[in-house]
């Protein structure tokens, strides 16, 4: 039997939701999976409405910065070892789900390395 992990995502679409909510997904787990791999698997196989942003995939641009289990991490480089909780990070408004407005004029959030 393949190992599975639970992924809890804080979701919010300001155009239709009154408040943020947590949605849980069950995802097949493979050693070496990054948070970005998990998000792409969810989008490709379970829920194409999940909004997230990934750009360089090598940890340079920091566009995929989000909270992983409460700490600031890059989705493209953070390896998954078990169940995870994901939420947007920063002080700007949420555009949808894990995507926030650009940080123009807002202090950059600290990355927990």
C-alpha positions as a Markdown table, in Angstrom:
| # | Residue | x | y | z |
|---|---|---|---|---|
| 1 | Unk | 0.0 | 0.0 | 0.0 |
| 2 | Unk | 1.4 | 3.4 | -1.0 |
| 3 | Unk | 1.9 | 5.9 | 1.8 |
| 4 | Unk | -0.5 | 8.9 | 1.9 |
| 5 | Unk | -0.2 | 12.2 | 3.6 |
| 6 | Unk | -2.9 | 14.7 | 4.7 |
| 7 | Unk | -2.5 | 18.2 | 3.4 |
| 8 | Unk | -4.5 | 21.0 | 5.1 |
| 9 | Unk | -4.7 | 24.2 | 3.0 |
| 10 | Unk | -6.1 | 27.5 | 4.3 |
| 11 | Unk | -8.4 | 28.6 | 1.4 |
| 12 | Unk | -10.1 | 31.9 | 0.7 |
| 13 | Unk | -11.5 | 33.5 | -2.4 |
| 14 | Unk | -12.6 | 37.0 | -1.4 |
| 15 | Unk | -15.0 | 37.1 | -4.4 |
| 16 | Unk | -17.2 | 34.3 | -2.9 |
| 17 | Unk | -16.0 | 33.5 | 0.6 |
| 18 | Unk | -16.9 | 35.4 | 3.7 |
| 19 | Unk | -14.1 | 33.9 | 5.8 |
| 20 | Unk | -11.1 | 31.6 | 5.2 |
| 21 | Unk | -11.6 | 27.9 | 5.7 |
| 22 | Unk | -9.4 | 24.8 | 5.9 |
| 23 | Unk | -9.7 | 22.2 | 3.2 |
| 24 | Unk | -8.0 | 18.8 | 3.6 |
| 25 | Unk | -6.6 | 16.6 | 0.8 |
| 26 | Unk | -5.1 | 13.1 | 0.9 |
| 27 | Unk | -2.1 | 12.9 | -1.4 |
| 28 | Unk | 0.1 | 9.9 | -2.3 |
| 29 | Unk | 3.5 | 10.4 | -0.7 |
| 30 | Unk | 6.9 | 9.7 | -2.4 |
| 31 | Unk | 10.3 | 10.4 | -0.8 |
| 32 | Unk | 11.8 | 13.6 | -2.2 |
| 33 | Unk | 8.5 | 15.4 | -2.8 |
| 34 | Unk | 8.6 | 19.1 | -2.3 |
| 35 | Unk | 5.6 | 21.2 | -1.2 |
| 36 | Unk | 5.4 | 22.5 | -4.8 |
| 37 | Unk | 5.1 | 18.9 | -6.0 |
| 38 | Unk | 2.3 | 18.3 | -3.5 |
| 39 | Unk | 0.4 | 21.5 | -4.6 |
| 40 | Unk | 0.8 | 20.5 | -8.3 |
| 41 | Unk | -0.5 | 17.0 | -7.6 |
| 42 | Unk | -3.5 | 18.4 | -5.9 |
| 43 | Unk | -4.2 | 20.8 | -8.7 |
| 44 | Unk | -3.7 | 18.1 | -11.4 |
| 45 | Unk | -5.6 | 15.3 | -9.7 |
| 46 | Unk | -8.0 | 16.6 | -7.1 |
| 47 | Unk | -8.8 | 20.3 | -7.3 |
| 48 | Unk | -7.9 | 22.5 | -10.2 |
| 49 | Unk | -9.4 | 25.5 | -8.4 |
| 50 | Unk | -6.6 | 25.6 | -5.8 |
| 51 | Unk | -4.6 | 28.8 | -6.3 |
| 52 | Unk | -0.9 | 28.9 | -5.6 |
| 53 | Unk | 2.2 | 30.5 | -7.3 |
| 54 | Unk | 5.4 | 28.8 | -8.3 |
| 55 | Unk | 8.0 | 30.3 | -10.6 |
| 56 | Unk | 11.7 | 29.4 | -10.7 |
| 57 | Unk | 11.5 | 26.0 | -8.8 |
| 58 | Unk | 15.0 | 26.4 | -7.5 |
| 59 | Unk | 14.6 | 28.7 | -4.5 |
| 60 | Unk | 15.9 | 31.9 | -6.1 |
| 61 | Unk | 12.8 | 34.1 | -6.7 |
| 62 | Unk | 11.0 | 33.4 | -3.4 |
| 63 | Unk | 7.7 | 33.8 | -5.2 |
| 64 | Unk | 6.4 | 30.5 | -3.7 |
| 65 | Unk | 7.0 | 31.6 | -0.1 |
| 66 | Unk | 4.2 | 30.4 | 2.2 |
| 67 | Unk | 3.7 | 29.0 | 5.7 |
| 68 | Unk | 4.4 | 25.3 | 6.0 |
| 69 | Unk | 3.4 | 24.0 | 9.4 |
| 70 | Unk | 3.5 | 27.6 | 10.7 |
| 71 | Unk | 6.9 | 28.5 | 9.4 |
| 72 | Unk | 7.9 | 30.6 | 6.3 |
| 73 | Unk | 9.2 | 28.2 | 3.7 |
| 74 | Unk | 9.7 | 28.1 | -0.1 |
| 75 | Unk | 7.3 | 25.6 | -1.6 |
| 76 | Unk | 9.8 | 24.7 | -4.3 |
| 77 | Unk | 12.6 | 23.6 | -2.0 |
| 78 | Unk | 10.9 | 22.5 | 1.2 |
| 79 | Unk | 10.8 | 18.7 | 1.3 |
| 80 | Unk | 7.7 | 17.0 | 2.7 |
| 81 | Unk | 8.2 | 14.3 | 5.4 |
| 82 | Unk | 4.6 | 13.8 | 6.5 |
| 83 | Unk | 1.3 | 15.6 | 7.0 |
| 84 | Unk | 1.4 | 19.3 | 6.3 |
| 85 | Unk | -0.6 | 22.5 | 6.9 |
| 86 | Unk | -0.2 | 25.3 | 4.3 |
| 87 | Unk | -1.4 | 28.9 | 4.4 |
| 88 | Unk | -0.5 | 32.2 | 2.7 |
| 89 | Unk | 2.2 | 34.3 | 4.3 |
| 90 | Unk | 2.7 | 38.0 | 4.5 |
| 91 | Unk | 0.8 | 41.2 | 5.3 |
| 92 | Unk | -0.8 | 41.9 | 1.9 |
| 93 | Unk | -4.3 | 41.0 | 0.9 |
| 94 | Unk | -5.1 | 37.5 | -0.2 |
| 95 | Unk | -6.0 | 37.3 | -3.9 |
| 96 | Unk | -7.1 | 33.7 | -3.7 |
| 97 | Unk | -6.0 | 30.7 | -1.5 |
| 98 | Unk | -2.2 | 30.8 | -1.2 |
| 99 | Unk | -1.7 | 33.8 | -3.5 |
| 100 | Unk | -1.2 | 37.2 | -2.0 |
| 101 | Unk | -0.9 | 40.6 | -3.6 |
| 102 | Unk | 2.7 | 41.7 | -4.4 |
| 103 | Unk | 4.7 | 43.0 | -1.5 |
| 104 | Unk | 5.2 | 46.5 | -3.0 |
| 105 | Unk | 6.0 | 48.8 | -0.2 |
| 106 | Unk | 5.4 | 46.1 | 2.4 |
| 107 | Unk | 8.3 | 44.6 | 4.4 |
| 108 | Unk | 9.4 | 41.2 | 3.2 |
| 109 | Unk | 8.4 | 38.3 | 5.4 |
| 110 | Unk | 11.3 | 36.4 | 7.1 |
| 111 | Unk | 12.1 | 33.1 | 5.6 |
| 112 | Unk | 12.6 | 30.3 | 8.3 |
| 113 | Unk | 15.6 | 28.4 | 6.9 |
